[in-house]
Amino acid sequence: MTGTTKGQRRAGKVYSPKVPEEYIPALYHLGQERQEPMTQLVARAIAEFLDREQAPDDPKEAGHEGR
């Protein structure tokens, strides 16, 4: 692929960030303990993080009225 840039080779592909190497051993062992693939652990962790970070500031909007 001479004459092409990295961006041209990746055209049309979605960005997939790499999990930092220092987290791999802990994820691997946790996955082994839970008999769950590391990809599922990471996906769940990201989903929970996004749910927390995107939660509305008003408790009424989050369905916590009267608590």
N, CA, C and O atoms as CSV, one atom per row, in Angstrom:
chain,resi,resn,atom,element,x,y,z
A,1,MET,N,N,0.822,-1.193,0.000
A,1,MET,CA,C,0.000,0.000,0.000
A,1,MET,C,C,0.860,1.248,0.000
A,1,MET,O,O,0.653,2.138,0.825
A,2,THR,N,N,1.770,1.328,-0.858
A,2,THR,CA,C,2.596,2.520,-0.927
A,2,THR,C,C,1.785,3.677,-1.459
A,2,THR,O,O,0.937,3.511,-2.336
A,3,GLY,N,N,2.060,4.868,-0.911
A,3,GLY,CA,C,1.355,6.046,-1.362
A,3,GLY,C,C,0.043,6.303,-0.651
A,3,GLY,O,O,-0.633,7.287,-0.951
A,4,THR,N,N,-0.333,5.451,0.276
A,4,THR,CA,C,-1.563,5.696,1.016
A,4,THR,C,C,-1.218,6.056,2.453
A,4,THR,O,O,-0.184,5.646,2.981
A,5,THR,N,N,-2.089,6.816,3.066
A,5,THR,CA,C,-1.887,7.185,4.470
A,5,THR,C,C,-2.699,6.253,5.358
A,5,THR,O,O,-3.584,5.532,4.896
A,6,LYS,N,N,-2.379,6.290,6.621
A,6,LYS,CA,C,-3.104,5.472,7.591
A,6,LYS,C,C,-4.603,5.784,7.543
A,6,LYS,O,O,-5.432,4.876,7.609
A,7,GLY,N,N,-4.943,7.060,7.429
A,7,GLY,CA,C,-6.339,7.464,7.363
A,7,GLY,C,C,-7.049,6.909,6.137
A,7,GLY,O,O,-8.231,6.569,6.202
A,8,GLN,N,N,-6.343,6.817,5.035
A,8,GLN,CA,C,-6.952,6.280,3.826
A,8,GLN,C,C,-7.217,4.790,3.963
A,8,GLN,O,O,-8.234,4.301,3.470
A,9,ARG,N,N,-6.331,4.061,4.617
A,9,ARG,CA,C,-6.533,2.623,4.809
A,9,ARG,C,C,-7.725,2.357,5.718
A,9,ARG,O,O,-8.402,1.338,5.579
A,10,ARG,N,N,-7.977,3.263,6.638
A,10,ARG,CA,C,-9.046,3.065,7.615
A,10,ARG,C,C,-10.352,3.722,7.196
A,10,ARG,O,O,-11.317,3.702,7.960
A,11,ALA,N,N,-10.408,4.289,6.033
A,11,ALA,CA,C,-11.616,4.977,5.597
A,11,ALA,C,C,-12.824,4.057,5.708
A,11,ALA,O,O,-12.809,2.925,5.226
A,12,GLY,N,N,-13.859,4.560,6.347
A,12,GLY,CA,C,-15.085,3.788,6.484
A,12,GLY,C,C,-15.123,2.877,7.691
A,12,GLY,O,O,-16.161,2.274,7.964
A,13,LYS,N,N,-14.028,2.756,8.426
A,13,LYS,CA,C,-14.004,1.899,9.605
A,13,LYS,C,C,-14.248,2.728,10.860
A,13,LYS,O,O,-13.896,3.907,10.916
A,14,VAL,N,N,-14.850,2.105,11.857
A,14,VAL,CA,C,-15.112,2.766,13.126
A,14,VAL,C,C,-13.861,2.690,13.988
A,14,VAL,O,O,-13.167,1.673,13.995
A,15,TYR,N,N,-13.577,3.756,14.708
A,15,TYR,CA,C,-12.427,3.796,15.615
A,15,TYR,C,C,-12.640,2.825,16.756
A,15,TYR,O,O,-13.681,2.857,17.413
A,16,SER,N,N,-11.679,1.971,16.996
A,16,SER,CA,C,-11.727,1.002,18.088
A,16,SER,C,C,-10.494,1.179,18.963
A,16,SER,O,O,-9.419,0.674,18.641
A,17,PRO,N,N,-10.652,1.898,20.072
A,17,PRO,CA,C,-9.484,2.126,20.927
A,17,PRO,C,C,-9.010,0.840,21.581
A,17,PRO,O,O,-9.797,-0.072,21.835
A,18,LYS,N,N,-7.718,0.782,21.848
A,18,LYS,CA,C,-7.111,-0.388,22.466
A,18,LYS,C,C,-7.204,-0.272,23.991
A,18,LYS,O,O,-7.028,0.813,24.546
A,19,VAL,N,N,-7.475,-1.372,24.651
A,19,VAL,CA,C,-7.469,-1.400,26.114
A,19,VAL,C,C,-6.007,-1.305,26.557
A,19,VAL,O,O,-5.172,-2.074,26.079
A,20,PRO,N,N,-5.686,-0.381,27.455
A,20,PRO,CA,C,-4.291,-0.259,27.911
A,20,PRO,C,C,-3.775,-1.578,28.494
A,20,PRO,O,O,-4.481,-2.276,29.222
A,21,GLU,N,N,-2.538,-1.894,28.157
A,21,GLU,CA,C,-1.909,-3.166,28.552
A,21,GLU,C,C,-1.951,-3.422,30.054
A,21,GLU,O,O,-2.076,-4.570,30.480
A,22,GLU,N,N,-1.849,-2.360,30.867
A,22,GLU,CA,C,-1.805,-2.582,32.315
A,22,GLU,C,C,-3.110,-3.135,32.873
A,22,GLU,O,O,-3.121,-3.670,33.981
A,23,TYR,N,N,-4.219,-3.019,32.123
A,23,TYR,CA,C,-5.507,-3.542,32.590
A,23,TYR,C,C,-5.751,-4.988,32.184
A,23,TYR,O,O,-6.622,-5.650,32.748
A,24,ILE,N,N,-5.002,-5.480,31.223
A,24,ILE,CA,C,-5.239,-6.819,30.672
A,24,ILE,C,C,-5.126,-7.929,31.723
A,24,ILE,O,O,-6.026,-8.766,31.789
A,25,PRO,N,N,-4.072,-7.984,32.548
A,25,PRO,CA,C,-3.989,-9.080,33.525
A,25,PRO,C,C,-5.183,-9.117,34.492
A,25,PRO,O,O,-5.726,-10.187,34.765
A,26,ALA,N,N,-5.587,-7.951,35.006
A,26,ALA,CA,C,-6.725,-7.910,35.932
A,26,ALA,C,C,-8.013,-8.338,35.230
A,26,ALA,O,O,-8.810,-9.084,35.798
A,27,LEU,N,N,-8.220,-7.872,34.000
A,27,LEU,CA,C,-9.410,-8.265,33.249
A,27,LEU,C,C,-9.400,-9.758,32.941
A,27,LEU,O,O,-10.433,-10.423,33.020
A,28,TYR,N,N,-8.234,-10.273,32.594
A,28,TYR,CA,C,-8.114,-11.695,32.288
A,28,TYR,C,C,-8.491,-12.537,33.514
A,28,TYR,O,O,-9.290,-13.467,33.411
A,29,HIS,N,N,-7.909,-12.203,34.675
A,29,HIS,CA,C,-8.179,-12.983,35.888
A,29,HIS,C,C,-9.630,-12.847,36.342
A,29,HIS,O,O,-10.240,-13.822,36.783
A,30,LEU,N,N,-10.177,-11.649,36.235
A,30,LEU,CA,C,-11.579,-11.447,36.589
A,30,LEU,C,C,-12.483,-12.246,35.650
A,30,LEU,O,O,-13.460,-12.852,36.089
A,31,GLY,N,N,-12.160,-12.243,34.378
A,31,GLY,CA,C,-12.925,-13.021,33.408
A,31,GLY,C,C,-12.855,-14.512,33.696
A,31,GLY,O,O,-13.851,-15.223,33.562
A,32,GLN,N,N,-11.677,-14.988,34.093
A,32,GLN,CA,C,-11.525,-16.405,34.435
A,32,GLN,C,C,-12.375,-16.755,35.660
A,32,GLN,O,O,-13.056,-17.780,35.679
A,33,GLU,N,N,-12.326,-15.896,36.678
A,33,GLU,CA,C,-13.106,-16.125,37.895
A,33,GLU,C,C,-14.603,-16.180,37.605
A,33,GLU,O,O,-15.325,-17.014,38.152
A,34,ARG,N,N,-15.052,-15.283,36.741
A,34,ARG,CA,C,-16.487,-15.168,36.440
A,34,ARG,C,C,-16.909,-16.012,35.240
A,34,ARG,O,O,-18.085,-16.047,34.879
A,35,GLN,N,N,-15.956,-16.679,34.637
A,35,GLN,CA,C,-16.204,-17.458,33.418
A,35,GLN,C,C,-16.924,-16.598,32.377
A,35,GLN,O,O,-17.954,-16.978,31.819
A,36,GLU,N,N,-16.338,-15.431,32.143
A,36,GLU,CA,C,-16.907,-14.445,31.225
A,36,GLU,C,C,-15.774,-13.881,30.368
A,36,GLU,O,O,-14.698,-13.593,30.892
A,37,PRO,N,N,-15.990,-13.718,29.071
A,37,PRO,CA,C,-14.947,-13.151,28.215
A,37,PRO,C,C,-14.595,-11.718,28.624
A,37,PRO,O,O,-15.452,-10.957,29.074
A,38,MET,N,N,-13.325,-11.371,28.460
A,38,MET,CA,C,-12.876,-10.015,28.793
A,38,MET,C,C,-13.661,-8.975,28.004
A,38,MET,O,O,-13.939,-7.893,28.521
A,39,THR,N,N,-14.018,-9.280,26.773
A,39,THR,CA,C,-14.761,-8.316,25.956
A,39,THR,C,C,-16.096,-7.969,26.613
A,39,THR,O,O,-16.531,-6.818,26.571
A,40,GLN,N,N,-16.743,-8.959,27.214
A,40,GLN,CA,C,-18.015,-8.700,27.891
A,40,GLN,C,C,-17.812,-7.882,29.160
A,40,GLN,O,O,-18.617,-7.004,29.469
A,41,LEU,N,N,-16.733,-8.168,29.899
A,41,LEU,CA,C,-16.431,-7.379,31.097
A,41,LEU,C,C,-16.214,-5.920,30.729
A,41,LEU,O,O,-16.763,-5.022,31.368
A,42,VAL,N,N,-15.418,-5.689,29.703
A,42,VAL,CA,C,-15.110,-4.328,29.280
A,42,VAL,C,C,-16.368,-3.633,28.763
A,42,VAL,O,O,-16.603,-2.467,29.082
A,43,ALA,N,N,-17.167,-4.324,27.979
A,43,ALA,CA,C,-18.396,-3.740,27.440
A,43,ALA,C,C,-19.341,-3.341,28.569
A,43,ALA,O,O,-19.948,-2.271,28.523
A,44,ARG,N,N,-19.469,-4.200,29.584
A,44,ARG,CA,C,-20.347,-3.896,30.710
A,44,ARG,C,C,-19.806,-2.709,31.509
A,44,ARG,O,O,-20.567,-1.831,31.915
A,45,ALA,N,N,-18.491,-2.686,31.731
A,45,ALA,CA,C,-17.885,-1.572,32.467
A,45,ALA,C,C,-18.118,-0.246,31.740
A,45,ALA,O,O,-18.433,0.766,32.367
A,46,ILE,N,N,-17.962,-0.259,30.432
A,46,ILE,CA,C,-18.178,0.961,29.646
A,46,ILE,C,C,-19.643,1.370,29.700
A,46,ILE,O,O,-19.949,2.549,29.879
A,47,ALA,N,N,-20.549,0.414,29.548
A,47,ALA,CA,C,-21.987,0.712,29.590
A,47,ALA,C,C,-22.382,1.317,30.938
A,47,ALA,O,O,-23.136,2.289,30.988
A,48,GLU,N,N,-21.868,0.740,32.037
A,48,GLU,CA,C,-22.181,1.267,33.365
A,48,GLU,C,C,-21.613,2.670,33.551
A,48,GLU,O,O,-22.269,3.537,34.129
A,49,PHE,N,N,-20.399,2.893,33.065
A,49,PHE,CA,C,-19.789,4.221,33.138
A,49,PHE,C,C,-20.625,5.242,32.376
A,49,PHE,O,O,-20.914,6.322,32.891
A,50,LEU,N,N,-21.013,4.899,31.151
A,50,LEU,CA,C,-21.801,5.832,30.343
A,50,LEU,C,C,-23.158,6.099,30.969
A,50,LEU,O,O,-23.632,7.234,30.936
A,51,ASP,N,N,-23.794,5.083,31.538
A,51,ASP,CA,C,-25.073,5.283,32.226
A,51,ASP,C,C,-24.917,6.285,33.364
A,51,ASP,O,O,-25.741,7.184,33.526
A,52,ARG,N,N,-23.856,6.124,34.151
A,52,ARG,CA,C,-23.595,7.028,35.279
A,52,ARG,C,C,-23.301,8.444,34.801
A,52,ARG,O,O,-23.839,9.412,35.338
A,53,GLU,N,N,-22.455,8.559,33.803
A,53,GLU,CA,C,-22.024,9.868,33.328
A,53,GLU,C,C,-23.118,10.617,32.583
A,53,GLU,O,O,-23.120,11.848,32.561
A,54,GLN,N,N,-24.037,9.900,31.979
A,54,GLN,CA,C,-25.090,10.529,31.197
A,54,GLN,C,C,-26.385,10.647,31.978
A,54,GLN,O,O,-27.404,11.058,31.424
A,55,ALA,N,N,-26.365,10.292,33.261
A,55,ALA,CA,C,-27.567,10.365,34.088
A,55,ALA,C,C,-27.987,11.820,34.243
A,55,ALA,O,O,-27.139,12.700,34.389
A,56,PRO,N,N,-29.291,12.077,34.213
A,56,PRO,CA,C,-29.758,13.454,34.393
A,56,PRO,C,C,-29.417,13.965,35.797
A,56,PRO,O,O,-29.356,13.188,36.750
A,57,ASP,N,N,-29.199,15.262,35.910
A,57,ASP,CA,C,-28.877,15.867,37.198
A,57,ASP,C,C,-30.098,15.935,38.108
A,57,ASP,O,O,-29.960,15.905,39.331
A,58,ASP,N,N,-31.285,16.026,37.527
A,58,ASP,CA,C,-32.514,16.137,38.303
A,58,ASP,C,C,-33.030,14.746,38.656
A,58,ASP,O,O,-33.371,13.979,37.755
A,59,PRO,N,N,-33.097,14.396,39.949
A,59,PRO,CA,C,-33.562,13.053,40.340
A,59,PRO,C,C,-34.967,12.743,39.839
A,59,PRO,O,O,-35.292,11.573,39.632
A,60,LYS,N,N,-35.809,13.751,39.637
A,60,LYS,CA,C,-37.171,13.529,39.130
A,60,LYS,C,C,-37.122,12.941,37.724
A,60,LYS,O,O,-37.945,12.097,37.370
A,61,GLU,N,N,-36.148,13.391,36.918
A,61,GLU,CA,C,-36.002,12.887,35.560
A,61,GLU,C,C,-35.494,11.454,35.544
A,61,GLU,O,O,-35.715,10.728,34.575
A,62,ALA,N,N,-34.829,11.051,36.587
A,62,ALA,CA,C,-34.254,9.700,36.647
A,62,ALA,C,C,-35.226,8.698,37.238
A,62,ALA,O,O,-34.875,7.534,37.425
A,63,GLY,N,N,-36.448,9.133,37.534
A,63,GLY,CA,C,-37.450,8.213,38.080
A,63,GLY,C,C,-37.308,7.987,39.578
A,63,GLY,O,O,-37.678,6.926,40.081
A,64,HIS,N,N,-36.774,8.978,40.302
A,64,HIS,CA,C,-36.574,8.845,41.746
A,64,HIS,C,C,-37.468,9.822,42.508
A,64,HIS,O,O,-37.066,10.342,43.549
A,65,GLU,N,N,-38.668,10.075,42.004
A,65,GLU,CA,C,-39.548,11.008,42.678
A,65,GLU,C,C,-39.922,10.501,44.066
A,65,GLU,O,O,-40.170,9.310,44.256
A,66,GLY,N,N,-39.961,11.400,45.015
A,66,GLY,CA,C,-40.436,11.059,46.343
A,66,GLY,C,C,-39.499,10.237,47.189
A,66,GLY,O,O,-39.913,9.721,48.226
A,67,ARG,N,N,-38.265,10.097,46.793
A,67,ARG,CA,C,-37.317,9.317,47.597
A,67,ARG,C,C,-36.488,10.203,48.470
A,67,ARG,O,O,-35.638,9.716,49.214
